Amino acid sequence: MSHLQKSDAGDHTPHGPPLILKHDLPASFVLFLISIPLSLGIAHATGAPLMAGIISAVVGGVVVGAISGAPLQISGPGTGLVVIVASLVAQFGWAATAAITLAAGVLQLALGLTGISRLVMSLSPAVVHGMLAGIGISIAAGQLVVVLGGTALSSVPENLAQLPGELASSNLGSVVAGAVAIAALLLWPRVPRASLIPAPLVAVGAATLLAFVLKLDVARVDLPDSHALVFPEMPRGSVGAVVTAIVTVALVASMESLLSAVATDRLHDGPRARLDKELIAQGTGNVLAGALGGLPISGGLARSSTNVAAGAKTRYSAILQGVWIGVAVLAFPSVLEMIPLAALAGVLFVVGLKLVSVDRMRTLLKHREFLVYAATALGVVLFGLLEGVVVGLAIALLRALYRLTHCSVRVEGNRVCVRGSLVFLGVGRLVRELRRLPAGQHVVLELHVDYLDHASYEAINDWREGYERLGGRVDVDEVHDTWYDRADQGKPGRRKTLPGPLPRWFAPWSHWQGSPVTLPEQRSSAESDPMLLGMHEFERRSAPLVRPFLHELALRGQSPQQLFITCADSRVVPNLITTSGPGDLFCVRNIGNLVPMASTEDRSVGAAIEFAVEVLNVGSIVVCGHSDCGAMKALVRGSTTRGSHLHSWLRNAEPSLIRFHAPTSPGCSELPVADRLAVANVAQQLDNLLGYPSVREAIAAGTLTLKGMYFDISNARVYLVDPDRNGLEPVPAPA
């Protein structure tokens, strides 16, 4: 089941009082202690009334938490919206920004009802994380100015430009309070068992206590008139600017919430997030927050991960933390008013820096996506959020186009190997390589392509005709699909070919060694011994693919899972019909897939059985017969020459003949006589295996099982053999 499918699962977690009291109540107190400083800090960073952050924290907890599609996600003032809201407050004023928040909530509701939320999963992670990194740098730059005692401006370049002046005339009290908050936030998690008390609470508490004891001259939280709600007002400005603001807030808040919901799902085993419902909940919260004069709301991974780590099991942890915030503001406003603004700025400074993840950079570097990440982050920092995201998306699309249309061209003597998708964008390089080939040679153009467009076909065909006019010879060897041949017949393909195994891994020599692509120096050896050409093909194509597996097997030795006893018939390929690889099967092959009785003089098969069971500790032994078996035909006709080695060997199959003719064992009446005997022969060899002591002991210990198998060559079908009735059963599908 895909992640998106799981995300639509309902919330079936029981919400009984014992579960809430044991898990959600303690978690809600931890969240409350984190949310207070974060909400005030975000409000201060945006230039909004401090009470706006509290309103959004309460609405995000109580309202969004109650109807959320992601029960363990915690919503509140959006960290990723700090820069956007700050610019909106500067441009439109706070009351108009509240109206924009309300309208953005309506847009989120509409998006949630359309089911468009799944599109967030299609965004390039490099763009998303680059956007978050750019926002984090913007937050950190602005809050650093506040720590120094200044006022943050709307852009990173402006804030960086005023840093030298702020450093020269910094407010000592603000610097001390901010530095203490930053140091506490960074060092507290390293203290043993420190997770019992949230780091943001320690940071703000330490800075507040220090400012109170030393009587530092710092700006503090001011809530004198904050209890009066600021109702939204219609923004004044161009329609385009207002619409852009609404769309920006809605999209960024939605993206942050949905990505946080998906990430939170990976942290717990509870109910999966329902993305559409979550988007509707976020929209409802923003409509209410905007109407009450609050900040835009979004889900946050920092708070959500804390919620999971604190042991929350249901949505009641989010609801209760919203209640505690409201109670604290109404009952203890004087305590909040002791907090230095520089302490809140210090907390936001660290939060901003944490959005720039070094681990994420390393991952994107490994996947060659760092350019998209860096371009997005730099665009957000220098030009703004939307501009940065557009830059990142453009680069991501260009890179995707390049990768989808890129092909590799490798020249090995007179053989040119092309891999990938061959479209007009890559034709120039291919033609340049082809034109460098010496004239008058026999050239093989080997195509491992999943798509070939008309421009590529014409370019190859024009070069081929020109090369052959000058006395050369060109053979096109298509390995994966016949794109060139179909285009040559006027029946070009339309869609890319799905990747699959190389046909030569399972095709007979006659299927491909008779083609004209064999080079002259290879043809003489291939005609005398086709195995030599097969070995050359393995070295060139197959060996690089299987080398990692064989290298590992060479280091650790063999430990096959099965002893596979089958006929020496050349048409039976054990690894093919079992889809197994090197190291999986310990094979024994002989005429008729026979297991001589343990009492016979033959020692070869018995030695292999004992080695497989006693030394290799295989878990099962499979005896595989097949249709059109020459040994079974010889038994039916009695056509072997007395005294020959073959006649002597097939005497081991006499119990199979007796079993076949038994009246109580009708077998598969629809099969030819020789094939019915082949099925009975498999059943008999399973009985013969029980004559070996090591086999009986392993079966009694429960470490070994026996299976019978029958391969229908003409239909390429595999069946299991029922030894009780000498019958066939289809292979059961996996559960």
C-alpha positions in Angstrom: 0.0 0.0 0.0 1.4 3.4 -0.9 1.9 6.2 1.6 -0.9 8.3 0.1 -3.3 5.4 0.4 -2.4 4.9 4.0 -2.8 8.7 4.5 -6.5 8.3 3.8 -7.1 5.9 6.6 -9.5 7.0 9.2 -8.7 7.9 12.8 -9.7 4.7 14.7 -7.6 5.3 17.8 -9.8 4.9 21.0 -10.3 8.2 22.8 -11.1 6.9 26.3 -10.5 8.9 29.4 -7.7 6.6 30.7 -5.7 7.1 27.4 -6.2 10.9 27.6 -5.2 11.1 31.3 -2.2 8.9 30.9 -0.7 10.2 27.6 -2.4 13.3 26.2 -2.6 15.3 29.4 1.1 15.2 30.2 2.0 15.9 26.5 -0.3 18.9 26.5 1.6 20.6 29.3 4.9 20.1 27.5 3.3 21.6 24.3 1.9 24.5 26.3 5.4 25.4 27.7 6.8 25.4 24.2 4.0 27.2 22.4 3.9 30.3 24.7 7.4 31.5 23.9 7.2 30.5 20.2 3.9 32.2 19.6 5.0 35.4 21.3 8.3 35.3 19.4 6.6 34.8 16.0 4.2 37.6 16.7 7.0 39.9 17.6 9.1 38.9 14.6 6.2 39.8 12.2 5.4 43.2 13.8 1.9 42.0 14.7 0.3 42.6 18.1 1.7 40.0 20.5 -1.8 38.8 21.3 -2.2 37.8 17.7 0.3 34.9 18.3 -1.6 33.8 21.4 -5.0 33.9 19.5 -3.5 31.7 16.7 -2.0 29.3 19.3 -5.4 28.9 21.0 -7.3 28.5 17.7 -4.7 26.2 16.3 -4.9 24.0 19.3 -8.6 23.9 20.2 -10.3 24.4 16.8 -7.8 22.9 14.3 -6.8 20.2 16.7 -10.5 19.1 17.2 -11.2 18.7 13.4 -7.7 17.9 12.2 -7.0 15.2 9.6 -3.6 14.6 11.3 -4.6 14.0 14.9 -1.0 14.2 16.3 0.0 17.4 14.4 0.1 20.6 16.4 -0.9 23.8 14.6 -0.3 27.4 15.6 1.4 30.6 14.3 3.3 29.4 11.2 7.1 29.6 11.4 7.5 29.5 7.7 5.1 32.4 7.3 7.1 34.9 9.5 8.8 36.7 6.6 5.6 36.8 4.5 3.5 38.1 7.3 6.1 40.7 8.2 6.1 42.1 4.7 2.2 42.1 4.7 2.1 44.0 8.0 4.5 46.5 6.6 2.6 46.9 3.3 -1.1 46.7 4.4 -1.1 47.1 8.2 -2.2 44.6 10.8 -6.0 44.8 10.4 -5.7 44.2 6.6 -3.3 41.3 7.2 -5.9 39.7 9.4 -8.4 40.0 6.5 -5.8 38.4 4.1 -5.5 35.6 6.6 -9.2 35.1 6.6 -9.4 35.0 2.8 -6.5 32.6 2.7 -8.4 30.3 5.0 -11.4 30.4 2.6 -9.0 29.5 -0.2 -7.6 26.6 1.8 -11.1 25.3 2.4 -11.8 25.4 -1.3 -8.6 23.5 -2.0 -9.3 20.9 0.6 -12.7 20.3 -0.9 -11.3 19.8 -4.3 -8.9 17.1 -3.1 -5.9 18.9 -4.5 -3.8 18.4 -1.3 -2.1 15.3 -2.8 -0.3 17.5 -5.2 2.0 18.6 -2.4 3.6 15.1 -2.7 4.6 15.9 -6.3 6.7 18.9 -5.3 10.5 18.4 -5.5 11.8 18.0 -1.9 14.8 20.1 -2.9 12.5 23.0 -3.6 10.5 22.6 -0.4 13.5 22.3 1.8 15.3 25.1 -0.1 12.2 27.3 0.6 12.4 26.4 4.3 16.1 27.1 4.4 15.6 30.5 2.8 12.8 31.3 5.3 15.1 30.1 8.1 18.0 32.4 7.0 15.5 35.3 6.7 14.2 34.7 10.2 17.7 34.3 11.7 19.0 37.5 10.0 16.0 39.6 11.3 16.1 38.2 14.8 19.8 38.8 15.1 19.1 42.5 14.6 16.5 42.4 17.4 19.0 40.6 19.7 21.4 43.5 19.2 18.6 45.9 20.2 17.5 47.0 16.8 14.3 46.6 14.7 14.1 44.0 12.1 13.5 45.1 8.5 11.6 43.2 5.8 14.4 41.7 3.7 17.7 39.8 4.4 19.9 42.3 2.5 18.4 45.2 4.5 19.0 43.4 7.8 22.5 42.4 6.9 23.2 46.0 5.9 22.2 47.4 9.3 24.2 44.7 11.3 27.4 46.7 11.5 25.6 49.7 12.9 23.7 47.6 15.4 27.0 46.0 16.5 28.6 49.4 17.1 25.7 50.7 19.1 24.1 47.5 20.5 22.0 47.4 23.6 23.9 45.5 26.2 20.8 44.3 28.0 19.3 42.9 24.8 22.6 41.2 23.8 22.9 39.6 27.2 19.2 38.4 27.3 19.4 37.2 23.7 22.7 35.4 24.1 21.5 33.6 27.3 18.4 32.4 25.4 20.4 31.2 22.5 23.0 29.5 24.7 20.3 27.8 26.8 18.4 26.6 23.7 21.6 25.1 22.2 23.1 23.6 25.4 20.0 22.4 27.3 19.3 19.3 25.1 22.8 18.1 26.0 22.0 17.9 29.7 21.1 14.4 30.9 17.4 13.8 31.1 16.8 17.4 30.1 14.0 16.5 27.8 11.6 16.6 30.8 11.7 20.4 30.5 11.4 21.9 27.0 14.4 23.9 25.9 12.4 27.0 24.7 10.9 27.3 28.2 14.4 27.0 29.8 15.8 29.6 27.3 13.1 32.2 27.9 12.9 31.5 31.6 16.7 31.9 32.1 16.8 35.1 30.1 13.8 36.5 32.0 15.3 35.6 35.3 18.6 37.1 34.5 17.0 40.3 33.2 15.0 40.6 36.4 17.9 39.9 38.8 20.3 42.2 37.0 17.6 44.8 36.2 18.7 44.9 32.6 17.4 47.8 30.5 15.6 45.7 27.8 12.3 46.0 25.9 9.8 43.5 27.3 6.5 41.9 26.2 3.8 44.5 26.4 0.2 43.3 26.8 -1.6 46.4 28.1 -4.3 46.6 25.3 -3.8 43.2 23.8 -7.0 41.7 25.1 -9.0 43.9 22.7 -9.5 42.0 19.5 -8.3 43.5 16.2 -11.0 42.9 13.7 -10.1 42.5 10.0 -10.3 45.4 7.6 -10.4 45.4 3.8 -6.8 45.8 2.5 -6.1 49.0 0.6 -4.0 48.5 -2.6 -4.2 47.0 -6.0 -6.3 43.9 -6.5 -3.3 42.1 -7.9 -1.2 42.7 -4.8 -4.1 41.6 -2.5 -4.8 38.5 -4.5 -1.1 37.6 -4.6 -0.9 38.0 -0.8 -3.9 35.8 -0.2 -2.6 33.0 -2.6 0.9 33.2 -1.1 -0.4 32.8 2.5 -2.7 30.0 1.5 -0.2 28.1 -0.5 2.7 28.4 2.0 0.5 27.6 5.0 -0.9 24.6 3.2 2.4 23.4 2.1 4.0 23.7 5.5 1.0 21.9 7.1 0.8 19.0 4.7 4.5 18.4 4.6 4.5 18.5 8.4 1.6 16.1 8.5 3.3 13.6 6.2 6.6 13.9 8.2 4.7 13.4 11.5 3.2 10.2 10.2 6.7 8.7 10.1 7.2 9.3 13.8 4.4 7.2 15.1 2.3 4.1 14.5 -1.1 5.7 15.2 -3.7 6.8 12.7 -2.4 8.2 9.3 -3.0 11.7 8.2 -6.0 12.5 6.0 -4.5 15.3 3.9 -7.7 16.7 2.5 -9.4 16.8 5.9 -6.2 18.4 7.4 -6.3 21.1 4.7 -10.0 21.8 5.5 -9.1 22.0 9.2 -6.2 24.5 8.5 -8.6 26.6 6.4 -11.2 26.7 9.1 -8.5 27.7 11.6 -7.3 30.6 9.5 -10.8 31.8 8.8 -11.4 32.0 12.6 -7.9 33.3 13.4 -8.2 36.1 10.8 -11.7 37.0 12.1 -10.3 37.3 15.6 -7.1 39.2 14.6 -4.7 36.3 14.8 -1.7 35.3 12.8 -1.9 32.8 9.9 -1.9 29.2 11.2 -0.1 26.2 9.9 1.0 22.8 11.2 4.6 22.7 12.5 6.9 19.7 12.6 8.9 21.0 15.6 5.8 21.1 17.8 4.3 18.0 16.3 7.5 15.9 16.8 7.6 17.2 20.4 4.0 16.0 20.8 4.8 12.5 19.6 8.0 12.4 21.7 6.0 13.4 24.8 3.8 10.3 24.4 0.6 11.8 22.9 -1.8 9.3 21.5 -4.9 11.3 20.3 -5.9 14.8 19.2 -6.7 15.8 22.8 -3.1 16.8 23.5 -3.4 19.6 20.9 -6.8 20.7 22.2 -5.7 20.8 25.8 -2.5 22.7 25.1 -4.7 25.4 23.4 -6.9 25.5 26.5 -3.8 25.9 28.8 -2.5 28.8 26.6 -5.8 30.7 26.9 -6.0 30.2 30.6 -2.4 31.4 31.1 -2.9 34.6 29.1 -6.1 35.4 30.9 -4.9 34.5 34.4 -1.2 35.4 34.4 -0.6 38.3 31.9 1.9 39.9 34.3 4.2 36.9 34.1 4.3 37.1 30.3 5.1 40.8 30.5 8.4 40.1 32.3 9.8 38.3 29.2 12.5 40.3 27.3 11.8 40.6 23.6 15.5 39.8 22.9 14.9 36.4 24.6 12.0 35.7 22.2 14.2 36.8 19.3 17.0 34.5 20.5 14.6 31.6 20.4 13.4 32.5 16.9 17.0 32.9 15.8 17.8 29.3 16.7 14.5 28.1 15.2 15.4 29.8 11.9 18.9 28.3 11.8 17.5 24.8 12.4 15.4 25.2 9.2 18.8 25.1 7.4 19.5 21.4 7.8 23.0 20.2 7.2 21.9 16.6 7.1 19.4 17.5 4.4 22.1 19.2 2.4 24.3 16.1 2.5 21.3 13.9 1.4 20.6 16.3 -1.5 24.3 16.3 -2.5 24.3 12.5 -2.7 21.2 12.6 -4.9 22.6 15.5 -7.0 19.8 17.8 -6.0 21.8 20.4 -4.1 21.7 22.9 -6.9 17.9 23.1 -6.8 18.0 23.4 -3.0 20.7 26.2 -3.0 19.0 28.1 -5.8 15.6 28.1 -4.0 17.1 29.2 -0.7 19.2 31.9 -2.3 16.2 33.1 -4.3 14.0 33.3 -1.2 16.8 35.2 0.6 17.5 37.7 -2.1 14.2 38.2 -3.9 11.4 36.8 -1.8 9.5 33.7 -1.2 7.5 33.3 -4.4 10.4 34.4 -6.6 12.7 31.9 -4.8 10.3 29.0 -5.3 9.8 29.9 -8.9 13.6 29.9 -9.4 13.9 26.5 -7.7 11.0 24.9 -9.6 12.4 26.2 -12.9 15.8 24.6 -12.2 14.2 21.4 -11.0 12.2 21.1 -14.1 15.2 21.8 -16.3 17.2 19.1 -14.5 14.3 16.7 -14.7 14.0 17.4 -18.5 17.8 16.8 -18.9 17.7 13.6 -17.0 14.7 12.2 -18.8 16.2 13.1 -22.2 19.8 12.3 -21.4 21.6 9.5 -23.1 25.1 8.1 -22.7 27.3 7.4 -25.7 30.2 5.0 -25.4 32.6 4.0 -28.2 34.4 0.7 -27.9 36.4 0.2 -31.1 33.9 -0.2 -33.8 30.9 -0.7 -31.4 28.9 2.4 -30.3 26.8 1.8 -27.2 23.9 4.2 -26.6 21.8 4.1 -23.3 18.9 6.1 -22.1 16.2 8.1 -23.9 17.4 9.2 -27.4 15.6 12.5 -28.3 16.6 15.5 -30.4 18.4 17.1 -27.4 21.0 14.3 -27.4 21.3 13.7 -31.1 24.1 16.2 -31.6 26.5 14.4 -29.3 25.7 11.0 -30.8 26.2 12.2 -34.4 29.5 13.8 -33.4 30.7 10.5 -32.0 29.5 8.6 -35.1 31.3 10.9 -37.5 34.6 10.3 -35.7 34.5 6.6 -36.6 37.0 5.6 -39.4 35.4 5.1 -42.8 35.0 1.7 -44.4 34.6 -0.2 -41.2 31.9 -2.7 -39.9 30.2 -0.6 -37.2 27.7 -1.9 -34.7 25.3 0.7 -33.2 24.1 -0.9 -29.9 20.9 0.7 -28.7 19.8 0.3 -25.1 17.1 3.0 -25.3 13.6 3.2 -23.9 12.6 5.9 -26.3 13.7 7.2 -29.8 12.0 10.2 -31.4 11.7 10.9 -35.1 14.6 13.4 -35.1 16.9 10.8 -33.6 15.8 8.2 -36.1 16.4 10.5 -39.0 19.8 11.5 -37.7 21.0 7.9 -37.3 19.5 6.8 -40.6 21.1 9.7 -42.5 24.5 9.0 -41.0 24.1 5.2 -41.7 23.2 5.8 -45.3 26.2 8.2 -45.8 28.6 5.8 -44.0 27.5 2.8 -46.1 27.8 4.9 -49.4 31.5 5.3 -48.5 32.0 1.5 -48.3 31.3 1.0 -44.6 28.7 -1.3 -43.0 26.4 -0.4 -40.1 24.3 -2.9 -38.1 21.8 -1.6 -35.5 21.7 -4.0 -32.5 18.6 -3.1 -30.4 18.7 -4.8 -27.0 15.7 -3.5 -25.0 13.2 -2.8 -27.7 12.9 -2.3 -31.5 12.5 1.5 -31.6 14.7 2.0 -34.7 13.3 -1.0 -36.6 9.7 0.1 -36.0 10.6 3.6 -37.1 12.3 2.2 -40.2 9.0 0.4 -41.1 7.0 3.5 -40.6 5.5 2.3 -37.3 7.2 4.5 -34.7 6.6 3.9 -31.0 4.7 6.5 -29.0 5.5 5.9 -25.4 8.7 5.1 -23.4 9.4 1.4 -22.8 9.3 0.2 -19.3 12.7 -1.1 -18.1 13.1 -4.8 -18.0 15.8 -7.5 -18.0 18.1 -8.0 -20.9 16.5 -10.5 -23.3 19.9 -12.3 -23.8 19.9 -13.4 -20.2 17.2 -16.0 -20.9 17.1 -16.3 -24.7 18.9 -19.2 -26.5 22.1 -18.6 -28.4 20.3 -19.2 -31.7 17.9 -16.4 -30.9 20.6 -13.7 -31.0 23.9 -15.2 -32.2 22.6 -15.6 -35.7 22.0 -11.8 -36.0 24.3 -9.8 -38.4 25.6 -7.7 -35.5 28.4 -10.1 -34.8 31.7 -8.4 -35.7 33.9 -10.3 -38.2 36.6 -11.0 -35.6 34.0 -12.6 -33.4 32.0 -14.5 -36.1 34.6 -17.2 -36.7 34.9 -18.2 -33.1 31.1 -17.9 -32.6 30.4 -20.2 -35.5 32.8 -22.9 -34.1 31.8 -22.4 -30.5 28.8 -20.2 -29.6 29.8 -20.4 -26.0 32.7 -18.1 -26.6 30.4 -15.4 -27.9 28.1 -16.1 -24.9 31.1 -15.6 -22.6 32.0 -12.4 -24.3 28.4 -11.2 -23.9 28.5 -12.0 -20.2 31.8 -10.1 -19.7 30.5 -7.1 -21.5 26.9 -6.8 -20.3 26.0 -9.1 -17.5 29.1 -9.2 -15.4 29.0 -5.6 -14.3 25.4 -6.1 -13.1 26.0 -9.3 -11.1 29.5 -8.6 -9.9 28.4 -6.9 -6.6 26.3 -10.0 -5.7 29.0 -12.5 -6.7 31.6 -10.5 -4.8 29.5 -10.7 -1.6 28.9 -14.4 -2.1 32.7 -14.9 -2.6 33.4 -13.2 0.7 30.8 -15.0 2.9 30.6 -18.4 1.1 27.6 -20.2 -0.1 24.4 -20.7 1.9 21.7 -21.8 -0.5 18.2 -22.1 0.7 17.2 -25.2 -1.5 18.6 -28.4 -2.9 17.1 -28.4 -6.4 17.1 -31.8 -8.1 16.1 -31.7 -11.7 16.6 -33.3 -15.1 19.7 -32.6 -17.3 17.3 -31.6 -20.1 18.8 -28.4 -21.6 15.4 -26.7 -21.8 15.0 -26.7 -18.0 16.7 -23.7 -16.5 16.3 -23.8 -12.7 17.2 -20.1 -12.0 14.8 -19.0 -14.7 11.7 -20.9 -13.6 12.3 -20.0 -9.9 13.4 -16.4 -10.5 16.5 -17.0 -8.4 20.0 -15.9 -8.6 23.6 -16.9 -7.7 23.7 -18.5 -4.3 20.0 -19.4 -4.0 19.9 -23.0 -5.4 22.2 -26.0 -4.8 21.5 -28.0 -7.9 21.8 -31.6 -8.8 21.0 -32.5 -12.4 20.8 -36.0 -14.0 18.9 -37.9 -16.5 15.2 -38.1 -15.3 15.8 -36.1 -12.1 16.2 -39.4 -10.2 17.1 -40.0 -6.5 18.5 -43.5 -6.3 17.6 -45.5 -3.2 20.0 -45.0 -0.3 20.9 -48.6 -0.5 22.1 -48.5 -4.2 25.8 -48.3 -5.2 25.4 -44.9 -6.8 27.1 -42.4 -4.5 27.0 -39.1 -6.5 23.4 -38.1 -5.7 23.5 -39.4 -2.2 26.7 -37.4 -1.5 25.1 -34.2 -2.8 22.0 -34.8 -0.6 24.0 -35.3 2.6 26.2 -32.3 1.9 23.2 -30.1 1.3 21.3 -31.2 4.4 24.2 -31.8 6.9 26.7 -29.1 5.8 24.7 -26.4 3.9 21.6 -26.8 6.1 19.2 -26.2 3.3 15.6 -25.6 4.3 14.0 -27.6 1.5 14.6 -30.1 -1.2 12.8 -29.8 -4.5 12.5 -32.5 -7.1 11.5 -31.0 -10.5 10.3 -33.0 -13.4 9.2 -31.6 -16.8 7.1 -32.3 -19.9 8.5 -34.0 -23.0 11.2 -35.8 -20.9 13.4 -38.1 -22.9 14.1 -40.3 -19.9 10.4 -40.9 -19.3 9.8 -41.6 -23.0 12.6 -44.1 -22.9 11.0 -45.8 -19.9 7.6 -46.0 -21.6 9.0 -47.4 -24.8 11.7 -49.6 -23.2 14.0 -48.2 -25.9 17.4 -48.2 -24.0 20.1 -50.7 -25.0 20.7 -53.4 -22.4 24.2 -53.1 -20.9 24.5 -49.4 -21.6 25.1 -46.8 -18.9 21.7 -45.2 -19.7 19.9 -48.5 -19.3 21.7 -49.1 -16.0 20.9 -45.6 -14.7 17.2 -45.8 -15.6 16.8 -48.9 -13.6 16.6 -46.4 -10.7 13.2 -45.3 -12.1 11.6 -48.8 -11.9 9.7 -47.8 -8.7 8.3 -44.9 -10.6 6.9 -47.2 -13.3 5.3 -49.4 -10.5 3.8 -46.3 -8.9 2.5 -45.1 -12.3 0.7 -48.4 -13.1 -0.8 -48.7 -9.6 -4.6 -48.7 -9.9 -5.0 -46.4 -6.9 -2.9 -43.7 -8.5 -4.7 -42.4 -11.6 -2.5 -39.3 -11.9 -3.2 -36.5 -14.5 -5.4 -38.3 -17.0 -5.3 -35.3 -19.4 -1.6 -35.5 -20.0 0.3 -37.7 -22.4 1.5 -41.0 -21.0 5.2 -39.9 -20.7 4.2 -36.7 -19.0 2.0 -38.6 -16.5 4.9 -40.8 -15.8 7.1 -37.7 -15.2 4.6 -36.5 -12.5 4.5 -39.9 -10.9 8.3 -40.1 -11.1 8.6 -36.8 -9.1 6.3 -38.2 -6.4 8.4 -41.4 -6.2 11.7 -39.5 -5.8 10.2 -37.6 -2.8 9.6 -41.0 -1.2 13.1 -42.1 -2.1 14.5 -39.1 -0.3 13.0 -40.4 2.9 15.4 -43.3 2.7 18.3 -41.1 3.6 18.8 -40.8 7.4 19.9 -37.2 7.4 16.8 -36.2 5.4 14.5 -38.1 7.9 16.2 -36.5 10.9 16.0 -33.0 9.5 12.3 -33.5 8.6 11.6 -34.8 12.1 13.3 -31.8 13.6 11.2 -29.4 11.5 14.2 -27.9 9.7 13.6 -29.5 6.3 10.6 -29.8 3.9 10.2 -31.7 0.6 8.5 -30.3 -2.5 7.7 -31.8 -5.9 7.6 -29.6 -9.0 6.6 -30.0 -12.6 7.6 -27.7 -15.5 5.4 -27.6 -18.6 8.0 -26.5 -21.2 5.6 -25.6 -24.1 3.4 -23.4 -21.9 6.1 -22.1 -19.6 4.0 -23.1 -16.6 5.2 -24.4 -13.2 3.1 -26.7 -11.0 3.4 -28.3 -7.6 3.2 -32.1 -7.5 0.7 -33.8 -5.0 2.5 -37.0 -4.1 -0.6 -38.6 -2.6 -2.5 -38.7 -5.9 0.3 -38.1 -8.4 -1.5 -35.0 -9.5 -0.6 -31.4 -10.3 -1.6 -28.2 -8.4 -1.2 -24.6 -9.4 1.4 -22.6 -7.6 -0.5 -20.6 -4.9 -0.3 -16.9 -5.0 1.5 -15.2 -2.1 -0.7 -14.1 0.7 
